[in-house]
Amino acid sequence: MDTYTAVKNRIYQLCEIKNMSINKLSTESAVPPSTLKNILYGKSNNPGIVTIKMLCDGLGISLTEFFDTEEFKNLEQQIK
């Protein structure tokens, strides 16, 4: 799995856990809906750490909590 897919999956997972729609996450995190949808639908394959931090703030979690999953721990090396 690549990093982009892991980030996208984690956002969906956290929204489900928090019972939060994508639009609600956008509002709570102050990330424009277009930016969030670009991340989720593949138009933006490299979301910045500041954007991810804002999403974490909207979800009420830390960056550590966002990335602390088996999916991220087992990512393949991107550069070979």
C-alpha positions, 0 to 999 in steps of 0.5 A: 500500500502506498502512503496516499492510500493509507492517508485516505483510508485513515481519514475515512476510518476516523470519520466513521469512528467519530461519526463525522461526515466529510463535510462536517470534518471540513467545517471542524478542521477549517480545511476547504471542502474542495481540498479534502475531497481532492485528497479523498478522490485522488486529485491531490496525492501529496497532502501536506502535513499542515493540512493533515494536522488541521484535519487531526484538530478537527477530529480531536486527535494528535498527529501521533494518533493519526499515524499510529496504525499498522497500516502506516507502520507497514508502509513499503518504501516509496523510493527504491 
